[in-house]
Structure formats: structure tokens, C-alpha cells
């Protein structure tokens, strides 16, 4: 039996596989695909219904330093705007609807985003 042809074929397949893997790793570094990703800065808001007509919104810190400004709090279509919030800021909102759909849209470090969408 002549099995001399099996070993070179396997060797060539392994060499091609190693070359493709090395090329993919090098390309990821060259094109920046392996770069660092900035963590999302998301402030936390706790929303509590105090009674049938009062909702309390408090800004909490979920880690990291960020600047929260130009917040627009919308409850069932009616909005109130607060310039900037710091950790621990309390906003009391009077509402006549139970339950109330609350959407908070703020600029976090200058980027406009929805930071809360909930029903209380």
C-alpha cells in the first residue's frame, strides 16, 4: 500500500488554515477592529409613585462620571424641562393619570438619549 500522498495533503491544509487565521488577526489590528470600546454612560433614574397625584423622580449614579443636562420629562404627553441634574436631584411631578407613562430624555455628556421609559 502506498500512502505517501496523505501526509502532504494534510500538511498543506494545515498551513493554509494557519495562514488564514494569522491574516485575520493581523487585519483586525490594522483596521482597528480590535480597538477599545467606550463604555456607555447611562444615568439611573428611580421613579416612585408617592400617591395618586404625585410621582417622584430621582437621579442616581450607576457608576462613572457624567454630566446630565437639558432633561425633558414627559408624562402622558405633557412635558416639563429641567436644566441639569446632579446625583440626588429630586423632581416631584403632579399627575392625574394612574398609571402614568414616563419618558425621560436627557443629554448625557452632550449626547441626546432616552434614559428612562417606564410606567408607574
VEXZA-117576 format. One line per field, with one value per atom (N, C-alpha, C, CB): residue number from 1; residue in three letters; atom name; y, z, x. Coordinates in nm, 3 decimals. Each point is the difference from the previous one (the first is absolute). Glycine has a CB too. Example, Ala and Ser with C-alpha at 12.3 -4.5 7.8 and 13.67 -1.06 7.14 Angstrom:
REM residues 2
seq	1, 1, 1, 1, 2, 2, 2, 2
type	ala, ala, ala, ala, ser, ser, ser, ser
atom	N, CA, C, CB, N, CA, C, CB
yy	-0.569, 0.119, 0.120, -0.117, 0.222, 0.119, 0.109, -0.063
zz	0.780, 0.000, 0.000, 0.125, -0.197, 0.006, 0.073, -0.215
xx	1.319, -0.089, 0.090, -0.189, 0.154, 0.082, -0.077, 0.118
END
This chain:
REM residues 120
seq	1, 1, 1, 1, 2, 2, 2, 2, 3, 3, 3, 3, 4, 4, 4, 4, 5, 5, 5, 5, 6, 6, 6, 6, 7, 7, 7, 7, 8, 8, 8, 8, 9, 9, 9, 9, 10, 10, 10, 10, 11, 11, 11, 11, 12, 12, 12, 12, 13, 13, 13, 13, 14, 14, 14, 14, 15, 15, 15, 15, 16, 16, 16, 16, 17, 17, 17, 17, 18, 18, 18, 18, 19, 19, 19, 19, 20, 20, 20, 20, 21, 21, 21, 21, 22, 22, 22, 22, 23, 23, 23, 23, 24, 24, 24, 24, 25, 25, 25, 25, 26, 26, 26, 26, 27, 27, 27, 27, 28, 28, 28, 28, 29, 29, 29, 29, 30, 30, 30, 30, 31, 31, 31, 31, 32, 32, 32, 32, 33, 33, 33, 33, 34, 34, 34, 34, 35, 35, 35, 35, 36, 36, 36, 36, 37, 37, 37, 37, 38, 38, 38, 38, 39, 39, 39, 39, 40, 40, 40, 40, 41, 41, 41, 41, 42, 42, 42, 42, 43, 43, 43, 43, 44, 44, 44, 44, 45, 45, 45, 45, 46, 46, 46, 46, 47, 47, 47, 47, 48, 48, 48, 48, 49, 49, 49, 49, 50, 50, 50, 50, 51, 51, 51, 51, 52, 52, 52, 52, 53, 53, 53, 53, 54, 54, 54, 54, 55, 55, 55, 55, 56, 56, 56, 56, 57, 57, 57, 57, 58, 58, 58, 58, 59, 59, 59, 59, 60, 60, 60, 60, 61, 61, 61, 61, 62, 62, 62, 62, 63, 63, 63, 63, 64, 64, 64, 64, 65, 65, 65, 65, 66, 66, 66, 66, 67, 67, 67, 67, 68, 68, 68, 68, 69, 69, 69, 69, 70, 70, 70, 70, 71, 71, 71, 71, 72, 72, 72, 72, 73, 73, 73, 73, 74, 74, 74, 74, 75, 75, 75, 75, 76, 76, 76, 76, 77, 77, 77, 77, 78, 78, 78, 78, 79, 79, 79, 79, 80, 80, 80, 80, 81, 81, 81, 81, 82, 82, 82, 82, 83, 83, 83, 83, 84, 84, 84, 84, 85, 85, 85, 85, 86, 86, 86, 86, 87, 87, 87, 87, 88, 88, 88, 88, 89, 89, 89, 89, 90, 90, 90, 90, 91, 91, 91, 91, 92, 92, 92, 92, 93, 93, 93, 93, 94, 94, 94, 94, 95, 95, 95, 95, 96, 96, 96, 96, 97, 97, 97, 97, 98, 98, 98, 98, 99, 99, 99, 99, 100, 100, 100, 100, 101, 101, 101, 101, 102, 102, 102, 102, 103, 103, 103, 103, 104, 104, 104, 104, 105, 105, 105, 105, 106, 106, 106, 106, 107, 107, 107, 107, 108, 108, 108, 108, 109, 109, 109, 109, 110, 110, 110, 110, 111, 111, 111, 111, 112, 112, 112, 112, 113, 113, 113, 113, 114, 114, 114, 114, 115, 115, 115, 115, 116, 116, 116, 116, 117, 117, 117, 117, 118, 118, 118, 118, 119, 119, 119, 119, 120, 120, 120, 120
type	unk, unk, unk, unk, unk, unk, unk, unk, unk, unk, unk, unk, unk, unk, unk, unk, unk, unk, unk, unk, unk, unk, unk, unk, unk, unk, unk, unk, unk, unk, unk, unk, unk, unk, unk, unk, unk, unk, unk, unk, unk, unk, unk, unk, unk, unk, unk, unk, unk, unk, unk, unk, unk, unk, unk, unk, unk, unk, unk, unk, unk, unk, unk, unk, unk, unk, unk, unk, unk, unk, unk, unk, unk, unk, unk, unk, unk, unk, unk, unk, unk, unk, unk, unk, unk, unk, unk, unk, unk, unk, unk, unk, unk, unk, unk, unk, unk, unk, unk, unk, unk, unk, unk, unk, unk, unk, unk, unk, unk, unk, unk, unk, unk, unk, unk, unk, unk, unk, unk, unk, unk, unk, unk, unk, unk, unk, unk, unk, unk, unk, unk, unk, unk, unk, unk, unk, unk, unk, unk, unk, unk, unk, unk, unk, unk, unk, unk, unk, unk, unk, unk, unk, unk, unk, unk, unk, unk, unk, unk, unk, unk, unk, unk, unk, unk, unk, unk, unk, unk, unk, unk, unk, unk, unk, unk, unk, unk, unk, unk, unk, unk, unk, unk, unk, unk, unk, unk, unk, unk, unk, unk, unk, unk, unk, unk, unk, unk, unk, unk, unk, unk, unk, unk, unk, unk, unk, unk, unk, unk, unk, unk, unk, unk, unk, unk, unk, unk, unk, unk, unk, unk, unk, unk, unk, unk, unk, unk, unk, unk, unk, unk, unk, unk, unk, unk, unk, unk, unk, unk, unk, unk, unk, unk, unk, unk, unk, unk, unk, unk, unk, unk, unk, unk, unk, unk, unk, unk, unk, unk, unk, unk, unk, unk, unk, unk, unk, unk, unk, unk, unk, unk, unk, unk, unk, unk, unk, unk, unk, unk, unk, unk, unk, unk, unk, unk, unk, unk, unk, unk, unk, unk, unk, unk, unk, unk, unk, unk, unk, unk, unk, unk, unk, unk, unk, unk, unk, unk, unk, unk, unk, unk, unk, unk, unk, unk, unk, unk, unk, unk, unk, unk, unk, unk, unk, unk, unk, unk, unk, unk, unk, unk, unk, unk, unk, unk, unk, unk, unk, unk, unk, unk, unk, unk, unk, unk, unk, unk, unk, unk, unk, unk, unk, unk, unk, unk, unk, unk, unk, unk, unk, unk, unk, unk, unk, unk, unk, unk, unk, unk, unk, unk, unk, unk, unk, unk, unk, unk, unk, unk, unk, unk, unk, unk, unk, unk, unk, unk, unk, unk, unk, unk, unk, unk, unk, unk, unk, unk, unk, unk, unk, unk, unk, unk, unk, unk, unk, unk, unk, unk, unk, unk, unk, unk, unk, unk, unk, unk, unk, unk, unk, unk, unk, unk, unk, unk, unk, unk, unk, unk, unk, unk, unk, unk, unk, unk, unk, unk, unk, unk, unk, unk, unk, unk, unk, unk, unk, unk, unk, unk, unk, unk, unk, unk, unk, unk, unk, unk, unk, unk, unk, unk, unk, unk, unk, unk, unk, unk, unk, unk, unk, unk, unk, unk, unk, unk, unk, unk, unk, unk, unk
atom	N, CA, C, CB, N, CA, C, CB, N, CA, C, CB, N, CA, C, CB, N, CA, C, CB, N, CA, C, CB, N, CA, C, CB, N, CA, C, CB, N, CA, C, CB, N, CA, C, CB, N, CA, C, CB, N, CA, C, CB, N, CA, C, CB, N, CA, C, CB, N, CA, C, CB, N, CA, C, CB, N, CA, C, CB, N, CA, C, CB, N, CA, C, CB, N, CA, C, CB, N, CA, C, CB, N, CA, C, CB, N, CA, C, CB, N, CA, C, CB, N, CA, C, CB, N, CA, C, CB, N, CA, C, CB, N, CA, C, CB, N, CA, C, CB, N, CA, C, CB, N, CA, C, CB, N, CA, C, CB, N, CA, C, CB, N, CA, C, CB, N, CA, C, CB, N, CA, C, CB, N, CA, C, CB, N, CA, C, CB, N, CA, C, CB, N, CA, C, CB, N, CA, C, CB, N, CA, C, CB, N, CA, C, CB, N, CA, C, CB, N, CA, C, CB, N, CA, C, CB, N, CA, C, CB, N, CA, C, CB, N, CA, C, CB, N, CA, C, CB, N, CA, C, CB, N, CA, C, CB, N, CA, C, CB, N, CA, C, CB, N, CA, C, CB, N, CA, C, CB, N, CA, C, CB, N, CA, C, CB, N, CA, C, CB, N, CA, C, CB, N, CA, C, CB, N, CA, C, CB, N, CA, C, CB, N, CA, C, CB, N, CA, C, CB, N, CA, C, CB, N, CA, C, CB, N, CA, C, CB, N, CA, C, CB, N, CA, C, CB, N, CA, C, CB, N, CA, C, CB, N, CA, C, CB, N, CA, C, CB, N, CA, C, CB, N, CA, C, CB, N, CA, C, CB, N, CA, C, CB, N, CA, C, CB, N, CA, C, CB, N, CA, C, CB, N, CA, C, CB, N, CA, C, CB, N, CA, C, CB, N, CA, C, CB, N, CA, C, CB, N, CA, C, CB, N, CA, C, CB, N, CA, C, CB, N, CA, C, CB, N, CA, C, CB, N, CA, C, CB, N, CA, C, CB, N, CA, C, CB, N, CA, C, CB, N, CA, C, CB, N, CA, C, CB, N, CA, C, CB, N, CA, C, CB, N, CA, C, CB, N, CA, C, CB, N, CA, C, CB, N, CA, C, CB, N, CA, C, CB, N, CA, C, CB, N, CA, C, CB, N, CA, C, CB, N, CA, C, CB, N, CA, C, CB, N, CA, C, CB, N, CA, C, CB, N, CA, C, CB, N, CA, C, CB, N, CA, C, CB, N, CA, C, CB, N, CA, C, CB, N, CA, C, CB, N, CA, C, CB, N, CA, C, CB, N, CA, C, CB
yy	-0.116, 0.116, 0.124, -0.125, 0.221, 0.123, 0.115, -0.088, 0.137, 0.107, 0.124, -0.171, 0.194, 0.115, 0.130, -0.148, 0.147, 0.121, 0.061, -0.090, 0.015, 0.048, 0.107, -0.223, 0.203, 0.092, 0.138, -0.197, 0.209, 0.134, 0.076, -0.089, 0.021, 0.067, 0.060, -0.159, 0.084, 0.050, 0.116, -0.229, 0.219, 0.108, 0.129, -0.171, 0.161, 0.119, 0.062, -0.098, 0.015, 0.050, 0.074, -0.190, 0.134, 0.065, 0.132, -0.225, 0.230, 0.122, 0.110, -0.139, 0.102, 0.099, 0.051, -0.113, 0.025, 0.040, 0.096, -0.220, 0.190, 0.087, 0.136, -0.201, 0.203, 0.126, 0.085, -0.114, 0.052, 0.075, 0.057, -0.149, 0.073, 0.048, 0.115, -0.230, 0.218, 0.109, 0.125, -0.169, 0.152, 0.116, 0.069, -0.113, 0.038, 0.059, 0.077, -0.187, 0.132, 0.067, 0.129, -0.221, 0.216, 0.119, 0.105, -0.143, 0.102, 0.095, 0.068, -0.140, 0.066, 0.062, 0.110, -0.216, 0.199, 0.106, 0.115, -0.172, 0.143, 0.105, 0.088, -0.151, 0.091, 0.076, 0.050, -0.135, 0.113, 0.053, -0.076, 0.215, -0.335, -0.076, -0.052, -0.064, 0.055, -0.049, 0.112, -0.200, 0.322, 0.117, -0.003, 0.129, -0.029, 0.007, 0.060, 0.022, -0.066, 0.049, 0.086, -0.203, 0.324, 0.088, -0.051, 0.197, -0.204, -0.045, 0.104, -0.134, 0.086, 0.090, 0.069, -0.146, 0.273, 0.077, 0.014, 0.126, -0.199, 0.003, 0.035, -0.170, 0.286, 0.034, -0.082, 0.233, -0.255, -0.074, 0.093, -0.201, 0.174, 0.079, -0.096, 0.177, -0.145, -0.079, 0.080, -0.113, 0.046, 0.064, -0.066, 0.056, 0.025, -0.051, 0.077, -0.065, -0.008, 0.066, 0.018, -0.101, 0.227, 0.033, -0.017, 0.161, -0.108, -0.020, 0.011, 0.095, -0.089, -0.002, 0.118, -0.122, 0.233, 0.119, 0.045, 0.068, -0.140, 0.044, -0.112, 0.163, -0.133, -0.093, 0.067, -0.104, 0.030, 0.054, -0.068, 0.049, 0.033, -0.050, 0.043, 0.009, -0.105, 0.030, -0.052, -0.012, 0.097, -0.040, -0.074, 0.196, -0.317, -0.079, -0.025, -0.110, 0.073, -0.024, -0.150, 0.212, -0.255, -0.142, -0.027, -0.016, 0.108, -0.018, 0.092, -0.236, 0.293, 0.089, 0.144, -0.186, 0.276, 0.142, 0.048, 0.035, 0.035, 0.051, 0.125, -0.230, 0.309, 0.125, -0.018, 0.139, -0.126, -0.014, 0.139, -0.230, 0.267, 0.133, -0.007, 0.105, 0.004, 0.016, -0.119, 0.138, -0.173, -0.114, 0.042, -0.100, 0.016, 0.021, -0.120, 0.137, -0.114, -0.106, 0.010, 0.001, -0.108, -0.002, -0.102, 0.071, -0.027, -0.091, 0.008, 0.028, -0.133, -0.008, 0.116, -0.121, 0.172, 0.105, 0.139, -0.138, 0.162, 0.132, -0.004, 0.044, 0.057, -0.003, 0.114, -0.110, 0.087, 0.106, -0.011, 0.002, 0.111, -0.001, 0.048, 0.041, -0.114, 0.038, 0.020, -0.129, 0.238, 0.033, -0.111, 0.237, -0.262, -0.104, -0.067, 0.125, -0.249, -0.078, -0.049, -0.069, 0.065, -0.064, -0.120, 0.220, -0.306, -0.119, 0.042, -0.132, 0.073, 0.031, 0.103, -0.057, 0.118, 0.098, -0.067, 0.131, -0.066, -0.055, 0.091, -0.104, 0.044, 0.074, -0.057, 0.047, 0.038, -0.040, 0.043, 0.017, -0.111, 0.028, -0.034, -0.047, 0.143, -0.023, -0.052, 0.183, -0.293, -0.060, -0.050, -0.067, 0.068, -0.045, -0.138, 0.237, -0.293, -0.131, -0.110, 0.110, -0.218, -0.118, -0.120, 0.104, -0.184, 0.017, 0.107, -0.241, 0.291, 0.106, -0.054, 0.174, -0.144, -0.038, 0.113, -0.142, 0.113, 0.102, -0.027, 0.031, 0.073, -0.007, 0.116, -0.109, 0.076, 0.103, -0.002, -0.021, 0.137, 0.016, 0.107, -0.071, 0.040, 0.093, 0.000, -0.035, 0.136, 0.001, -0.051, 0.194, -0.305, -0.058, 0.024, -0.177, 0.262, 0.042, 0.052, -0.168, 0.243, 0.062, -0.085, 0.127, -0.254, -0.091, -0.015, -0.124, 0.157, -0.008, -0.146, 0.231, -0.276, -0.139, -0.015, -0.078, -0.026, -0.034, -0.082, 0.002, 0.046, -0.068, -0.078, 0.178, -0.153, -0.074, -0.002, 0.062, -0.177, -0.016, -0.105, 0.063, -0.019, -0.091, 0.044, -0.055, -0.030, 0.030, -0.020, -0.068, 0.170, -0.010, 0.020, 0.084
zz	0.000, 0.000, 0.000, 0.121, -0.203, -0.014, 0.058, -0.207, 0.328, 0.067, 0.015, 0.120, -0.209, 0.009, -0.031, -0.063, -0.009, -0.041, 0.109, -0.229, 0.334, 0.104, 0.085, 0.002, 0.041, 0.088, -0.063, 0.104, -0.229, -0.058, -0.016, -0.119, 0.092, -0.015, 0.134, -0.188, 0.294, 0.133, 0.039, 0.067, -0.097, 0.029, -0.072, 0.033, -0.160, -0.077, 0.056, -0.205, 0.243, 0.058, 0.131, -0.107, 0.192, 0.125, -0.023, 0.109, -0.205, -0.030, -0.050, -0.055, -0.030, -0.050, 0.115, -0.226, 0.315, 0.114, 0.092, -0.013, 0.043, 0.085, -0.066, 0.096, -0.227, -0.073, 0.004, -0.150, 0.133, 0.004, 0.139, -0.181, 0.285, 0.137, 0.031, 0.070, -0.107, 0.021, -0.077, 0.036, -0.158, -0.080, 0.065, -0.209, 0.265, 0.065, 0.126, -0.091, 0.170, 0.122, -0.034, 0.116, -0.212, -0.040, -0.060, -0.042, -0.040, -0.061, 0.106, -0.207, 0.312, 0.105, 0.073, 0.027, -0.007, 0.064, -0.095, 0.146, -0.271, -0.098, -0.026, -0.106, 0.093, -0.032, 0.125, -0.208, 0.325, 0.123, 0.052, -0.073, 0.028, 0.047, 0.141, -0.235, 0.277, 0.135, 0.098, -0.101, 0.066, 0.085, 0.123, -0.200, 0.282, 0.123, -0.027, 0.134, -0.060, -0.011, 0.123, -0.135, 0.114, 0.112, 0.070, -0.117, 0.249, 0.071, -0.009, 0.157, -0.163, -0.007, 0.135, -0.174, 0.169, 0.122, 0.014, -0.017, 0.111, 0.018, 0.144, -0.182, 0.203, 0.136, 0.035, -0.022, 0.149, 0.044, 0.062, 0.037, -0.060, 0.060, 0.075, -0.183, 0.309, 0.071, -0.002, 0.150, -0.183, -0.012, 0.101, -0.246, 0.331, 0.104, -0.002, 0.141, -0.133, 0.014, 0.149, -0.216, 0.260, 0.141, 0.039, -0.010, -0.072, 0.020, -0.138, 0.239, -0.242, -0.128, -0.089, 0.114, -0.056, -0.082, -0.003, 0.054, 0.011, 0.007, -0.038, 0.178, -0.275, -0.041, 0.031, -0.184, 0.244, 0.037, -0.085, 0.237, -0.302, -0.084, 0.064, -0.212, 0.233, 0.063, -0.091, 0.233, -0.257, -0.078, 0.091, -0.156, 0.115, 0.077, -0.086, 0.133, -0.071, -0.073, -0.018, 0.093, -0.218, -0.030, -0.024, -0.098, 0.134, -0.019, -0.108, 0.074, -0.049, -0.098, 0.022, -0.162, 0.102, 0.012, -0.132, 0.168, -0.161, -0.119, 0.035, -0.097, -0.003, 0.016, -0.063, 0.000, 0.080, -0.049, -0.011, 0.107, -0.228, -0.020, -0.096, 0.045, -0.054, -0.093, 0.004, -0.145, 0.264, 0.013, -0.032, 0.175, -0.246, -0.032, 0.055, -0.209, 0.310, 0.062, -0.055, 0.212, -0.275, -0.060, 0.071, -0.223, 0.267, 0.062, -0.081, 0.231, -0.303, -0.079, -0.097, 0.188, -0.246, -0.099, 0.051, -0.111, 0.243, 0.056, 0.050, 0.065, -0.098, 0.038, 0.091, -0.213, 0.290, 0.080, -0.020, 0.172, -0.183, -0.030, 0.122, -0.244, 0.274, 0.109, -0.062, 0.177, -0.145, -0.062, 0.014, 0.048, 0.073, 0.020, 0.133, -0.140, 0.146, 0.122, 0.050, -0.075, 0.206, 0.061, 0.079, 0.012, 0.031, 0.073, 0.126, -0.090, 0.110, 0.115, -0.026, 0.137, -0.256, -0.034, 0.001, -0.139, 0.202, 0.010, -0.078, 0.228, -0.314, -0.076, 0.037, -0.192, 0.249, 0.034, -0.111, 0.248, -0.303, -0.111, 0.041, -0.168, 0.149, 0.029, -0.126, 0.178, -0.163, -0.114, 0.043, -0.102, 0.010, 0.032, -0.057, 0.006, -0.083, -0.061, 0.078, -0.224, 0.244, 0.066, -0.085, 0.232, -0.281, 0.008, -0.099, 0.071, -0.047, -0.083, -0.080, 0.166, -0.296, -0.085, 0.003, -0.150, 0.196, 0.018, -0.095, 0.241, -0.315, -0.088, 0.037, -0.190, 0.218, 0.032, -0.109, 0.251, -0.315, -0.105, 0.045, -0.184, 0.188, 0.049, -0.091, 0.235, -0.217, -0.061, 0.105, -0.157, 0.128, 0.089, -0.064, 0.091, -0.028, -0.055, -0.143, 0.145, -0.168, -0.130, -0.102, 0.046, -0.015, -0.094, 0.042, -0.048, -0.042, 0.030, -0.005, -0.096, 0.204, 0.004, 0.095, -0.054, 0.031, 0.090, 0.113, -0.186, 0.310, 0.112, 0.085, 0.001, -0.024, 0.075, -0.078, 0.218, -0.225, -0.063, 0.083, -0.236, 0.322, 0.091, 0.030, 0.100, -0.033, 0.044, 0.150, -0.224, 0.293, 0.147, 0.035, 0.039
xx	0.083, -0.083, 0.089, -0.184, 0.143, 0.076, -0.082, 0.120, -0.084, -0.072, 0.085, -0.133, 0.225, 0.088, -0.073, 0.191, -0.300, -0.070, -0.089, 0.006, -0.037, -0.090, 0.067, -0.114, 0.233, 0.069, 0.023, 0.109, -0.065, 0.017, -0.133, 0.201, -0.309, -0.129, -0.044, -0.062, 0.073, -0.036, 0.091, -0.081, 0.207, 0.094, -0.037, 0.178, -0.216, -0.038, -0.128, 0.108, -0.204, -0.124, 0.027, -0.126, 0.212, 0.034, 0.074, 0.011, 0.079, 0.074, -0.095, 0.205, -0.301, -0.097, -0.086, -0.002, -0.042, -0.083, 0.075, -0.121, 0.246, 0.081, 0.020, 0.117, -0.094, 0.019, -0.127, 0.167, -0.283, -0.126, -0.026, -0.092, 0.119, -0.021, 0.095, -0.074, 0.200, 0.096, -0.041, 0.182, -0.227, -0.042, -0.121, 0.086, -0.180, -0.116, 0.039, -0.141, 0.232, 0.045, 0.074, 0.017, 0.072, 0.076, -0.094, 0.205, -0.300, -0.094, -0.086, -0.004, -0.036, -0.083, 0.076, -0.122, 0.250, 0.079, 0.028, 0.103, -0.076, 0.032, -0.122, 0.171, -0.289, -0.120, -0.073, -0.021, 0.077, -0.057, -0.120, 0.081, -0.105, -0.115, 0.022, -0.050, 0.174, 0.030, 0.021, 0.101, -0.144, 0.019, -0.088, 0.061, -0.044, -0.078, -0.137, 0.212, -0.309, -0.137, -0.028, -0.075, 0.025, -0.032, -0.126, 0.108, -0.105, -0.120, -0.111, 0.144, -0.266, -0.116, -0.018, -0.111, 0.085, -0.025, -0.151, 0.222, -0.278, -0.144, -0.034, -0.028, -0.030, -0.043, -0.124, 0.094, -0.112, -0.116, -0.102, 0.141, -0.266, -0.107, -0.092, 0.013, -0.040, -0.100, -0.130, 0.176, -0.283, -0.131, -0.092, 0.035, -0.097, -0.087, -0.132, 0.199, -0.308, -0.130, -0.023, -0.094, 0.093, -0.018, -0.147, 0.195, -0.284, -0.144, -0.067, 0.008, -0.140, -0.072, 0.032, -0.180, 0.225, 0.024, 0.146, -0.231, 0.322, 0.140, 0.095, -0.061, 0.150, 0.105, 0.133, -0.144, 0.234, 0.131, 0.108, -0.080, 0.166, 0.108, 0.131, -0.143, 0.236, 0.129, 0.111, -0.102, 0.204, 0.116, 0.096, -0.026, 0.065, 0.097, 0.123, -0.185, 0.295, 0.125, 0.019, 0.102, -0.089, 0.023, 0.148, -0.230, 0.316, 0.143, 0.052, -0.020, 0.135, 0.060, -0.041, 0.005, 0.070, -0.030, -0.059, 0.186, -0.298, -0.065, -0.076, -0.016, -0.012, -0.075, -0.137, 0.214, -0.319, -0.137, -0.060, -0.026, -0.021, -0.057, -0.117, 0.223, -0.297, -0.112, -0.096, 0.149, -0.194, -0.091, -0.143, 0.151, -0.219, -0.140, -0.076, 0.053, -0.133, -0.080, -0.140, 0.140, -0.188, -0.132, -0.087, 0.095, -0.212, -0.096, -0.128, 0.102, -0.131, -0.122, -0.017, -0.101, 0.208, -0.007, 0.032, -0.166, 0.151, 0.033, 0.144, -0.242, 0.322, 0.141, 0.038, 0.047, 0.057, 0.060, 0.150, -0.189, 0.258, 0.143, 0.078, -0.047, 0.154, 0.089, 0.139, -0.136, 0.201, 0.129, 0.104, -0.049, 0.093, 0.101, -0.025, 0.168, -0.133, -0.021, 0.134, -0.230, 0.244, 0.115, -0.052, 0.134, -0.042, -0.042, -0.075, 0.196, -0.312, -0.083, -0.107, 0.193, -0.194, -0.102, -0.137, 0.166, -0.262, -0.136, -0.094, 0.049, -0.129, -0.100, -0.137, 0.162, -0.248, -0.136, -0.093, 0.049, -0.125, -0.089, -0.143, 0.185, -0.274, -0.140, -0.068, -0.001, -0.072, -0.068, -0.138, 0.222, -0.314, -0.135, -0.029, -0.074, 0.167, -0.023, 0.070, -0.023, -0.048, 0.056, -0.035, -0.019, 0.110, 0.145, 0.048, 0.023, 0.099, 0.057, 0.119, -0.077, 0.078, 0.113, 0.102, -0.149, 0.270, 0.104, 0.116, -0.067, 0.106, 0.117, 0.092, -0.134, 0.259, 0.100, 0.106, -0.043, 0.061, 0.099, 0.097, -0.164, 0.295, 0.101, 0.121, -0.080, 0.163, 0.132, 0.097, -0.057, 0.122, 0.099, 0.136, -0.163, 0.242, 0.129, -0.016, 0.118, -0.227, -0.024, -0.071, 0.198, -0.224, -0.067, -0.145, 0.217, -0.310, -0.143, -0.044, -0.038, -0.029, -0.047, -0.116, 0.230, -0.310, -0.108, 0.063, -0.180, 0.165, 0.062, -0.100, 0.173, -0.302, -0.101, -0.130, 0.108, -0.171, -0.131, -0.074, 0.086, -0.175, -0.065, -0.144, 0.223, -0.297, -0.135, -0.009, -0.095, 0.040, -0.017, -0.145, 0.232
END
